[in-house]
Amino acid sequence: MSDFTTLSLSDAVRGLRDKKFSSREITQAHLDAMEAARGLNAFLTETPEKALAMADASDAKLAKGEGGALEGAPIGIKDLFCVDGVKTCAGSKILGEFIPPYESTVTSNLWADGAVMLGKLNMDEFAMGSSNENSAFGNVISPWRRGNSDTDMVPGGSSGGSATAVSADLCLAATATDTGGSIRQPAAFTGTVGIKPTYGRCSRWGIVAFASSLDQAGPITKTVEDAALMLQSMSGYDAKDSTSLQRDVPDFVSACTRSLKGMRIGIPKEYRMDGMPEAIETLWEQGINWLREAGCEIVDVSLPHTKYALPAYYIVAPAEASSNLARYDGMRYGTRVEGHDLNSTYERTRAQGFGEEVRRRIMIGTYVLSAGFYDAYYIRAQKVRAKIAEDFTKAWQSCDALLTPTTPSAAFGIGEVSDDPVQMYLNDVFTVTANLAGLPGISVPAALDHQGLPLGLQVIGKALDEETCFAVGGALERAAEFTASDTDGPAHRPYRTD
C-alpha cells in the first residue's frame, strides 16, 4: 500500500490490526504530508517526535495482538484541547507559550485507546469565528477551490484547522469543538463529516472555555463510521466536569448501518429561508427523497422560535465568553504588557493579547451582563433559549430526527465576508439551535454546488440519541456517494508549500 494518507480512519485501524502496515509507516506518511502542505496553515504545532514515539509504542502493542480501538492511528488535535507538555494557545497571542502540565479528558481517552498525536490544529481565536480568519497565527486555507479560480477559500470555523487537515488527508481524523456550529459548518465547507454530540456527552475538562453552557467536543472525520469510532473514544463520564453526563457510551459504530424503515424524519418549515441558494434548496429536497427511499416517513414540523435563535445565541455566548476570558490578565501566565499601574497593565495586556473579534464579543458580553441591561438582554435570551428547547420537545412527539441543510451557502473566499460581522454570524443560522437546546447534530457531505464546492446535510437528534444521527447520517452518506471527483475539474487545490 503506497498512499496511507487516503485511508479512512476505520480502514486504517483495521489494516493496523491485521498487520498490513505499521503505525510508524502510516504516521510517517502523514508527517510527510503535513510538511508538504504547510501552506494550508492547518497545524499550529507539529509534534513529529512525539508522534513517532507513540507510533512505536502502538506497534509494540499490535505485535502482541493488543491495543485499543484507535491503536496506532495518527490524528490531529484542535488547539483548544490541553495536551500535557505541548504548547496550547487556543489560536490567541494572550496565552503566549503556555504549556499545560495536564491533559484534557478527551485527549486522555483518545491516548488510552491508542491514538497517535500528529500535532495541534489551527483555529479561530478562542473558537470565535466561522471562517478561521480570526486566528492570531494566520488563516487556514481550505484544500478546496471554486471552479477554476485561484481564490483561497475559507475552511469554515472555528475548527478550520481540523476540517482542512482531514479534508487534505493530513490526518486520519481530528478533534474539534462546537459552540454554535464550529464542527458542523467547517465539515460542510470541506466535504467532511462532523458531529456535535449531546451537551455533556464529552467532558469539557481541559478544553479552553468559550461559552461553557454551549461548548461541546466532537470529531471531524472522512466518513460517518469514522465519526462514530472517534466519538466512542472521546465520550464518557468525567467527575472533573460538573456538566458531564453519567451515561454509558453506546455502540455508535453499529448504529451507522441501522435500518431506517419506519423512522419519522421531521422537516422544519422555519429553515426555509428567503434568498436561500438554489443548490441548498435542491440538496435538501434530494436528502428528503433519499430518506424516503430508505423507508422513512417524512413529516412537516414547526420550530417557531427558530428566528430568535441567532440573536439569543449572540447574547448568551458573548456573555459567557466575557466571564470566561476575564482570567486572561497577564498576571499568572501568557502574554503580559506592562503599564504604569495595575489597571493599565490589564488594559494593555488584553488589548494586545486579544484579536478584534474576541474583543468585540467580550464587549458585547460585558454590555449585556451590565447592571442596566442584564434583565433586558441576558435574562430574556435565556428565556428564548428555553422556548427553543420546548420547540424541539414538541417536535419529537411527531418525529425521531430532523433533516436540514448544514449551512446557508457553500464556502466563500478569504476576505470576502470578514468585513461584515453580521453576515459572518449568519453562517451559524442552521446550527445554533442544537447548541442552545443541547442536542446532537451531524453534518454529512452530500453534493457539490455548481462551482465544485461541497455542501452538507444536517441531522439533529434527540438528546443522548447520537445513534439515530449516525443511522440517518450513514444512510445519507450511502445514498449521496459523495466523492471529491464528482466535479468536472480538480476539486482540491494543489497543496501550497510556500
C-alpha positions, 0 to 999 in steps of 0.5 A: 500500500503506497498512499496511507494518507487516503485511508479512512480512519476505520480502514486504517485501524483495521489494516493496523490490526491485521498487520498490513502496515505499521503505525510508524509507516502510516504516521510517517506518511502523514508527517510527510504530508503535513510538511508538504502542505504547510501552506494550508496553515492547518497545524499550529504545532507539529509534534513529529517526535512525539508522534513517532514515539507513540507510533512505536509504542502502538506497534509494540502493542499490535505485535502482541495482538493488543491495543485499543480501538484507535491503536496506532492511528495518527490524528490531529488535535484542535488547539483548544484541547490541553495536551500535557507538555505541548504548547496550547494557545487556543489560536490567541497571542494572550496565552503566549507559550503556555504549556499545560502540565495536564491533559484534557479528558478527551485527549486522555481517552483518545491516548488510552485507546491508542491514538497517535498525536500528529500535532495541534490544529489551527483555529479561530481565536478562542473558537470565535469565528466561522471562517478561521480568519480570526486566528492570531497565527494566520488563516487556514486555507481550505484544500478546496477551490471554486471552479477554476479560480485561484481564490483561497477559500475559507475552511469554515470555523472555528475548527478550520484547522481540523476540517482542512487537515482531514479534508487534505488527508493530513490526518486520519481524523481530528478533534474539534469543538462546537459552540454554535456550529464550529464542527458542523459548518467547517465539515460542510465547507470541506466535504467532511463529516462532523458531529456535535454530540449531546451537551455533556456527552464529552467532558469539557475538562481541559478544553479552553472555555468559550461559552461553557453552557454551549461548548461541546467536543466532537470529531471531524472525520472522512466518513460517518463510521469514522465519526462514530469510532472517534466519538466512542473514544472521546465520550464518557463520564468525567467527575472533573466536569460538573456538566458531564453526563453519567451515561454509558457510551453506546455502540455508535459504530453499529448504529451507522448501518441501522435500518431506517424503515419506519423512522419519522424524519421531521422537516422544519418549515422555519429553515426555509429561508428567503434568498436561500441558494438554489443548490441548498434548496435542491440538496435538501429536497434530494436528502428528503427523497433519499430518506424516503427511499430508505423507508422513512416517513417524512413529516412537516414540523414547526420550530417557531422560535427558530428566528430568535435563535441567532440573536439569543445565541449572540447574547448568551455566548458573548456573555459567557465568553466575557466571564470566561476570558476575564482570567486572561490578565497577564498576571499568572501566565501568557502574554503580559504588557506592562503599564504604569499601574495595575489597571493599565497593565490589564488594559494593555495586556488584553488589548494586545493579547486579544484579536478584534473579534474576541474583543468585540464579543467580550464587549458585547458580553460585558454590555449585556451582563451590565447592571442596566441591561442584564434583565433586558438582554441576558435574562430574556435570551435565556428565556428564548433559549428555553422556548427553543428547547420546548420547540424541539420537545414538541417536535419529537412527539411527531418525529425521531430526527430532523433533516436540514441543510448544514449551512446557508451557502457553500464556502466563500473566499478569504476576505470576502465576508470578514468585513461584515460581522453580521453576515459572518454570524449568519453562517451559524443560522442552521446550527445554533439551535442544537447548541442552545437546546443541547442536542446532537447534530451531524453534518454529512457531505452530500453534493457539490454546488455548481462551482465544485464546492461541497455542501452538507446535510444536517441531522439533529437528534434527540438528546443522548440519541447520537445513534439515530444521527449516525443511522440517518447520517450513514444512510445519507452518506450511502445514498449521496456517494459523495466523492471529491471527483464528482466535479468536472475539474480538480476539486482540491487545490494543489497543496501550497508549500510556500 
